[in-house]
Structure formats: C-alpha cells, structure tokens
Amino acid sequence: MLDHRQRAALLRIARSSVESADRGREADIPLPEEEALQRLAGAFVTIRRRGELRGCIGLIEPKLPLWQTVARAAALAATEDFRFPPIRPEEIPDLRLEISVLSPLEKVEDPSAVQVGTHGLVIEQGLRRGLLLPQVAREWGWDREQFLSHTCEKAGLSPLAWLQGAAIYRFTAEVFGEEKEDPQEFYLHLDHDEALGLLKRHLSTPNLIKHSLAAEAVLGKTARSLQEDEPNWRLCGLLHDIDYDLTADTPDRHTLVAEEILLQAGINGCLIEAVKAHNSLAPRDTPLAKALWAVDPLTGFLVAAALVAPDKRLAGVEVSFVCNRMKEKSFARAVRREQIASCEELGLSVESFIALGLEAMKEIASQLGL
C-alpha cells in the first residue's frame, strides 16, 4: 500500500499531466526517487467536474513504472476519452482527480469469488475486452451478477457472456483522490461526502454522528501532528462506530459488523484493524489503533467540558480547564481517564493531546452544535 506522501505525489503528477495536456504538450515531471512509484503497475485516472464524470482512462497491464502510468492515463483521460470533448482551460479549476492503482489481474474460475466493493473486473472474449473499477459497482449499488453483466456490456458482449465462456479476471484497486471542496485535500478509499453518506446509511443517532465527526477531526489533527497518514486516520475516525446502532443489542458484535460494511465499501487494511481494536477485538499495535483508542473518549470528555462552560460552547473552553476537570473523578465519571492518557504511547503528553482535540473540535463546532 502506498503511503500518504506517495499518493500525494501521484495526484500532483496526474494534475500536472492534465494541465499540460490541456495546453497540448507533455508534462515535465522529474523522475520520482521512491521505489514504490517506480514499480511496474496498471492504473486508471478518473476526472470529475462538479461531481460529474469528465473522463476516465487507464492502462491495465503493468508495463510502465507507476508514475508514468498515472501521467499517461491522466493525459489520455483529459484528451482522448471518446465520450467527452477534450478538457478546456476554463474547466481546470473545477476538476477533481481520482487515481485507482491496480493489482495484477487474477483469473476467476468461480464467479462467486468476485466480491462486490473489493474487486474490479476484466471480462474478455475474442478481441473484446471490458473493465470496470471496484468503486463502480459500489456507486451504482450492483450485486455480483449485475456487476458481471455490466462488465460484459462494457466489453461489447452479451450481458450473459460471463456465463457463456467469456474469461473473467478480478483485481483490487487502491483508490485515492482530491476532495470536492479543496483539491489540496486528499482522500483514501472514499471522499468525505461518500464516507459521510455511508455512515448515515447505517448510523442514525444524531449524537453518535456528531461523535463520529469529532473523532474524524481529532484523528486528522493528530495524524498531521505526528506526520502520519491523515486521510486514512480521518476516515477511520468518521467510520469507527458505523455499526453502533446495528449492534446496540449485541455489543460483542460491535466493530465486527463494521468490518463487513467497510469491506463491502472497498476499505481494508490497518483501518479495519484499528476499528476492531477500539472494541478490544484486535491488537492495538499500530499508531492508528492507539490513536483511535485515546481519541474515542477524549471527544466525549471535551463535549462534557463545553456543556459546563458558561456559554456551553467549545470556543470558551481552555486546555487548563479541561486538565482540571480531568482531575475531578466526579466529572464525566464514565470517561476513562487512563484511556485518554494512553496518548503518551504516541509520544504526546496529555496536555498537548487535549490541545489538539480542542483545536480540531473548535474548527467544526457548528457541526457539533457547540
């Protein structure tokens, strides 16, 4: 998996290629030094304008270094997608880019091995070949058979060709891109609007949604302070309690149902393990897992502190006030102080951790009603 710096570098390369293609020339891109960007890999670049598809082209086979694959795919998506006219200069500020880095293709003998949300598909027969990325099935709400049929149609085949001898291949994709509101902010797996929509489809309790937004903000601020993977940490904070309503009567299943939901949304890896770890169902052996463990109670404690402030607003709450309340065992009694203090395992003092949390939550105070 690419780290956040490598993903940012590829998005810069893609944007440079799109802007250069618009001017009719190739982008002048310095050779990246990182080995991860020089490995051979396939990739697709998707271009959207104001939320609508504006171009999508990729290179399936891993024949070029990843950075070159991305540069070429971006230029082609901007100028050669037959469904759209070439991108015009005035469109550039409104464009948002998404990159899907493909795993090697794997032949599928049993179609039931295709997992919607996790796998993309390539289906071929004779000279016809079609590909759909994993996120396409998720965005359209397709089941496995619909996904297979639509991939056949993409290849110009009968929708039932997957049952009639067409070759089926699956792959996974690492998906990341530029946020709608600000192309300087990046996302992993899902952009913020998609992730919030996913959360609200499964979680309806207003205070829990506010808690999720607070955890997103604080984990993001913590990641930035520690120079960790901010997009991944923010997403983890937003979705860590996605199954809370669903498991209210079976708390021992909390985060296990979340794992199923997140896998179907194409999310995997350390994020899911951190989510499970905050209910003690996986080891807390990564910085993300440790951070979520400490952030989870901190957000509630800061809300409690705001509610006893004179104006019941976060704006008037100071770090010293929160630290003093931490010493009062009767204040917010249910909040485990030692869990908040575990931030020290990340190299953060409790006071600096509280300061990060306050700063993050003050920035979204209106969304929290505080």
C-alpha positions as CSV (number, residue, x, y, z in Angstrom):
1,M,0.0,0.0,0.0
2,L,1.2,3.5,-0.9
3,D,1.8,5.9,2.0
4,H,0.2,9.3,2.1
5,R,3.2,11.1,0.6
6,Q,3.4,8.8,-2.3
7,R,-0.4,9.1,-3.0
8,A,0.0,12.9,-2.9
9,A,2.9,12.8,-5.3
10,L,0.9,10.7,-7.8
11,L,-2.0,13.1,-7.6
12,R,0.3,16.0,-8.3
13,I,1.7,14.1,-11.3
14,A,-1.8,13.5,-12.6
15,R,-2.9,17.1,-12.2
16,S,0.3,18.3,-13.9
17,S,-0.4,15.9,-16.8
18,V,-4.0,17.1,-17.2
19,E,-3.0,20.7,-17.2
20,S,-0.2,20.1,-19.7
21,A,-2.4,18.0,-21.9
22,D,-4.8,20.9,-22.0
23,R,-2.0,23.1,-23.4
24,G,-1.1,20.4,-26.0
25,R,2.2,19.3,-24.5
26,E,3.6,16.6,-22.2
27,A,4.1,17.4,-18.6
28,D,7.7,18.0,-17.5
29,I,7.8,15.6,-14.5
30,P,11.0,14.9,-12.5
31,L,11.8,11.3,-12.1
32,P,10.5,10.3,-8.6
33,E,13.1,8.7,-6.3
34,E,10.8,6.4,-4.4
35,E,10.8,2.8,-5.4
36,A,7.1,2.5,-4.8
37,L,6.4,4.9,-7.7
38,Q,8.9,3.2,-10.0
39,R,7.4,-0.3,-9.7
40,L,5.5,-1.5,-12.8
41,A,1.8,-1.2,-12.2
42,G,-1.5,-0.5,-14.0
43,A,-3.7,2.4,-13.0
44,F,-6.7,4.4,-14.0
45,V,-7.3,8.2,-13.7
46,T,-10.9,9.4,-13.3
47,I,-11.6,13.1,-13.8
48,R,-14.8,14.7,-12.5
49,R,-16.1,18.2,-12.9
50,R,-18.5,19.4,-10.3
51,G,-19.3,15.8,-9.3
52,E,-19.9,14.6,-12.9
53,L,-17.7,12.2,-14.8
54,R,-15.5,14.1,-17.3
55,G,-13.1,11.4,-18.4
56,C,-11.7,8.1,-17.3
57,I,-8.9,6.1,-19.0
58,G,-6.2,3.8,-17.6
59,L,-3.6,1.2,-18.5
60,I,-4.5,-2.2,-17.3
61,E,-1.2,-4.1,-17.8
62,P,1.8,-3.3,-15.6
63,K,4.1,-2.3,-18.4
64,L,5.3,1.1,-17.2
65,P,6.5,2.5,-13.9
66,L,3.5,3.6,-11.8
67,W,4.3,7.3,-12.0
68,Q,4.5,7.1,-15.8
69,T,1.3,5.0,-16.0
70,V,-0.5,7.7,-13.9
71,A,0.9,10.5,-16.0
72,R,-0.1,8.9,-19.3
73,A,-3.5,7.9,-18.1
74,A,-4.3,11.4,-16.8
75,A,-3.3,13.0,-20.1
76,L,-5.4,10.5,-22.0
77,A,-8.4,10.9,-19.8
78,A,-8.2,14.7,-20.3
79,T,-8.0,14.5,-24.1
80,E,-8.8,11.0,-25.5
81,D,-11.9,9.7,-23.8
82,F,-14.3,9.3,-26.7
83,R,-17.3,10.0,-24.6
84,F,-16.2,13.6,-23.9
85,P,-14.6,16.5,-25.8
86,P,-11.1,17.4,-24.7
87,I,-10.9,19.4,-21.4
88,R,-10.9,23.1,-21.9
89,P,-8.7,25.6,-19.9
90,E,-11.6,27.2,-18.1
91,E,-12.6,23.8,-16.7
92,I,-9.3,23.1,-14.9
93,P,-10.2,24.8,-11.6
94,D,-13.4,22.7,-11.3
95,L,-11.7,19.3,-12.0
96,R,-11.2,16.7,-9.3
97,L,-8.9,13.7,-9.9
98,E,-9.1,10.2,-8.6
99,I,-6.4,7.5,-9.1
100,S,-7.0,3.8,-8.9
101,V,-3.8,1.8,-8.7
102,L,-4.5,-1.8,-9.9
103,S,-3.2,-5.1,-8.5
104,P,-2.2,-7.7,-11.1
105,L,-5.2,-9.5,-12.8
106,E,-6.2,-12.8,-11.3
107,K,-8.2,-15.4,-13.4
108,V,-11.6,-16.2,-11.9
109,E,-12.8,-19.8,-12.3
110,D,-15.8,-19.4,-10.0
111,P,-17.8,-16.1,-10.3
112,S,-18.8,-16.4,-6.7
113,A,-15.2,-15.5,-5.8
114,V,-15.9,-11.9,-7.0
115,Q,-16.6,-9.7,-4.0
116,V,-18.5,-6.5,-4.9
117,G,-16.8,-3.5,-3.4
118,T,-13.5,-5.2,-3.2
119,H,-12.8,-6.4,-6.7
120,G,-12.8,-4.8,-10.1
121,L,-13.5,-6.9,-13.2
122,V,-12.0,-7.5,-16.6
123,I,-14.0,-9.7,-18.9
124,E,-12.8,-10.7,-22.4
125,Q,-13.9,-12.9,-25.2
126,G,-12.2,-12.9,-28.6
127,L,-11.0,-9.4,-29.3
128,R,-13.4,-7.8,-27.0
129,R,-12.4,-6.7,-23.5
130,G,-14.1,-4.6,-20.8
131,L,-13.1,-3.3,-17.4
132,L,-15.0,-1.8,-14.5
133,L,-13.3,-0.5,-11.4
134,P,-14.4,-1.8,-7.9
135,Q,-16.0,1.6,-7.0
136,V,-18.3,1.5,-10.0
137,A,-20.3,-1.4,-8.6
138,R,-20.5,0.3,-5.2
139,E,-21.6,3.6,-6.7
140,W,-24.4,2.0,-8.7
141,G,-25.5,-0.4,-5.9
142,W,-25.0,-3.5,-8.1
143,D,-24.9,-7.1,-6.8
144,R,-22.4,-9.6,-8.2
145,E,-24.5,-10.7,-11.2
146,Q,-25.2,-7.1,-12.2
147,F,-21.6,-6.3,-11.9
148,L,-20.6,-9.2,-14.1
149,S,-23.3,-8.4,-16.7
150,H,-22.4,-4.7,-16.9
151,T,-18.7,-5.6,-17.4
152,C,-19.7,-7.8,-20.3
153,E,-21.7,-4.9,-21.8
154,K,-18.7,-2.6,-21.3
155,A,-16.7,-5.1,-23.5
156,G,-19.5,-5.0,-26.1
157,L,-20.6,-8.5,-25.2
158,S,-23.9,-10.0,-24.3
159,P,-24.8,-9.4,-20.6
160,L,-24.7,-13.1,-20.1
161,A,-21.3,-13.7,-21.7
162,W,-19.8,-14.3,-18.3
163,L,-22.0,-17.5,-18.2
164,Q,-21.1,-18.4,-21.8
165,G,-17.4,-18.9,-21.8
166,A,-16.0,-15.4,-21.5
167,A,-12.8,-15.1,-19.5
168,I,-13.2,-13.3,-16.1
169,Y,-10.4,-11.6,-14.2
170,R,-10.6,-9.8,-10.9
171,F,-8.3,-7.2,-9.4
172,T,-8.2,-4.9,-6.4
173,A,-7.5,-1.2,-6.5
174,E,-6.0,1.4,-4.2
175,V,-8.3,4.3,-4.7
176,F,-7.5,7.9,-3.6
177,G,-8.2,11.4,-4.9
178,E,-8.8,15.1,-4.4
179,E,-11.6,16.2,-2.1
180,K,-14.5,18.1,-3.8
181,E,-14.3,21.2,-1.6
182,D,-10.5,21.5,-1.9
183,P,-8.2,19.7,-4.4
184,Q,-5.3,20.3,-1.9
185,E,-7.0,17.9,0.5
186,F,-6.8,14.2,-0.4
187,Y,-9.0,11.2,0.5
188,L,-8.3,7.5,0.6
189,H,-11.0,4.9,-0.4
190,L,-13.9,7.4,-0.2
191,D,-14.2,11.1,-0.4
192,H,-15.7,12.9,2.6
193,D,-19.2,13.1,1.2
194,E,-19.2,9.4,0.2
195,A,-17.9,8.4,3.6
196,L,-20.5,10.5,5.5
197,G,-23.2,9.1,3.3
198,L,-22.1,5.6,4.1
199,L,-22.1,6.4,7.8
200,K,-25.6,7.8,7.7
201,R,-27.0,4.8,5.9
202,H,-26.1,2.7,8.9
203,L,-26.0,5.1,11.9
204,S,-29.0,7.3,12.6
205,T,-28.4,8.5,16.2
206,P,-27.6,12.3,15.9
207,N,-25.2,12.4,18.8
208,L,-23.3,9.4,17.5
209,I,-23.0,11.1,14.1
210,K,-21.6,14.2,15.9
211,H,-19.2,11.9,17.8
212,S,-18.0,10.4,14.6
213,L,-17.4,13.9,13.1
214,A,-15.5,14.9,16.2
215,A,-13.4,11.7,16.1
216,E,-12.6,12.4,12.4
217,A,-11.5,15.9,13.1
218,V,-9.3,15.0,16.1
219,L,-7.7,11.9,14.5
220,G,-6.9,14.1,11.4
221,K,-5.3,16.7,13.6
222,T,-3.4,14.1,15.5
223,A,-2.2,12.5,12.3
224,R,-0.9,15.8,10.9
225,S,0.9,16.5,14.2
226,L,2.6,13.1,14.1
227,Q,3.2,13.2,10.3
228,E,1.0,10.1,9.8
229,D,-1.5,9.2,7.1
230,E,-4.1,12.0,7.6
231,P,-6.7,10.8,5.0
232,N,-6.7,7.3,6.4
233,W,-6.9,8.4,10.0
234,R,-9.7,10.9,9.3
235,L,-11.7,8.1,7.5
236,C,-11.1,5.8,10.5
237,G,-12.4,8.4,12.9
238,L,-15.5,9.0,10.9
239,L,-16.5,5.4,10.4
240,H,-15.2,3.7,13.6
241,D,-18.7,3.5,15.1
242,I,-20.6,2.8,11.9
243,D,-22.3,-0.3,13.3
244,Y,-23.1,1.1,16.7
245,D,-26.9,1.3,16.2
246,L,-26.9,-2.1,14.4
247,T,-25.2,-3.8,17.3
248,A,-26.9,-2.0,20.2
249,D,-28.4,-5.3,21.4
250,T,-25.3,-7.3,20.7
251,P,-22.3,-5.2,21.9
252,D,-19.9,-8.1,21.5
253,R,-20.6,-7.8,17.7
254,H,-19.7,-4.1,17.7
255,T,-16.9,-3.4,15.1
256,L,-17.4,-6.9,13.6
257,V,-20.4,-5.8,11.7
258,A,-18.5,-2.6,10.9
259,E,-15.8,-4.8,9.3
260,E,-18.3,-6.4,7.0
261,I,-19.7,-2.9,6.0
262,L,-16.2,-1.5,5.4
263,L,-15.0,-4.4,3.3
264,Q,-18.1,-4.1,1.1
265,A,-17.2,-0.4,0.7
266,G,-13.7,-1.3,-0.5
267,I,-12.0,-0.4,2.7
268,N,-9.4,-2.8,4.2
269,G,-6.1,-3.0,6.0
270,C,-5.0,-1.2,9.1
271,L,-8.1,0.9,9.3
272,I,-10.4,-2.0,9.9
273,E,-8.0,-3.5,12.5
274,A,-7.9,-0.1,14.3
275,V,-11.7,0.0,14.3
276,K,-11.9,-3.5,15.8
277,A,-9.2,-2.7,18.3
278,H,-11.2,0.2,19.8
279,N,-13.7,-2.5,21.0
280,S,-10.7,-4.7,22.0
281,L,-11.3,-7.2,19.2
282,A,-7.9,-6.7,17.6
283,P,-4.5,-5.8,19.0
284,R,-3.7,-2.1,19.5
285,D,-0.3,-2.4,17.8
286,T,-0.3,0.4,15.2
287,P,-0.2,4.1,15.7
288,L,-3.7,4.4,14.2
289,A,-5.2,1.9,16.6
290,K,-3.5,3.5,19.6
291,A,-4.7,7.0,18.5
292,L,-8.3,5.9,18.0
293,W,-8.3,4.3,21.4
294,A,-7.3,7.6,23.0
295,V,-9.4,9.9,20.8
296,D,-12.6,8.0,21.3
297,P,-13.1,9.0,25.0
298,L,-11.4,12.4,24.5
299,T,-14.1,13.7,22.2
300,G,-16.8,12.9,24.7
301,F,-14.9,14.5,27.5
302,L,-14.4,17.7,25.6
303,V,-18.2,17.8,24.8
304,A,-18.9,17.4,28.6
305,A,-16.4,20.2,29.3
306,A,-18.1,22.5,26.8
307,L,-21.5,21.8,28.3
308,V,-20.5,23.1,31.7
309,A,-18.8,26.2,30.3
310,P,-20.8,29.5,30.9
311,D,-22.0,29.7,27.3
312,K,-22.0,26.0,26.6
313,R,-19.7,26.5,23.7
314,L,-16.3,25.0,22.8
315,A,-14.9,28.4,21.9
316,G,-14.6,29.4,25.6
317,V,-13.0,26.1,26.7
318,E,-9.3,26.3,27.5
319,V,-6.8,23.4,27.9
320,S,-6.3,24.3,31.5
321,F,-10.0,24.0,32.2
322,V,-10.1,20.5,30.7
323,C,-7.0,19.4,32.5
324,N,-8.5,20.5,35.8
325,R,-11.7,18.6,35.0
326,M,-9.6,15.5,34.3
327,K,-8.5,15.5,37.9
328,E,-12.1,15.6,39.2
329,K,-13.3,12.0,39.4
330,S,-16.9,13.0,39.7
331,F,-16.8,15.0,36.4
332,A,-17.9,12.9,33.4
333,R,-17.4,9.9,35.6
334,A,-17.9,7.3,32.8
335,V,-15.0,8.6,30.8
336,R,-11.8,6.6,31.4
337,R,-9.0,9.0,32.0
338,E,-6.4,6.3,31.6
339,Q,-7.6,5.6,28.1
340,I,-7.2,9.3,27.2
341,A,-3.7,9.2,28.8
342,S,-2.7,6.4,26.6
343,C,-1.9,9.1,24.0
344,E,1.5,9.1,25.7
345,E,2.2,5.8,23.8
346,L,2.2,8.1,20.7
347,G,4.7,10.4,22.2
348,L,2.1,13.1,23.1
349,S,1.6,14.5,26.5
350,V,-2.0,14.5,27.8
351,E,-2.0,18.3,27.8
352,S,-0.8,18.6,24.2
353,F,-3.3,15.9,23.2
354,I,-6.1,17.8,24.8
355,A,-4.9,20.9,22.9
356,L,-5.0,19.1,19.6
357,G,-8.5,17.8,20.4
358,L,-9.8,21.2,21.3
359,E,-8.4,22.8,18.3
360,A,-9.8,20.2,16.0
361,M,-13.3,20.3,17.5
362,K,-13.5,24.1,17.6
363,E,-12.9,24.1,13.9
364,I,-16.1,22.1,13.4
365,A,-18.1,23.4,16.4
366,S,-21.0,24.4,14.3
367,Q,-21.4,20.8,13.0
368,L,-21.3,19.6,16.6
369,G,-23.8,22.2,17.9
370,L,-21.2,23.5,20.3
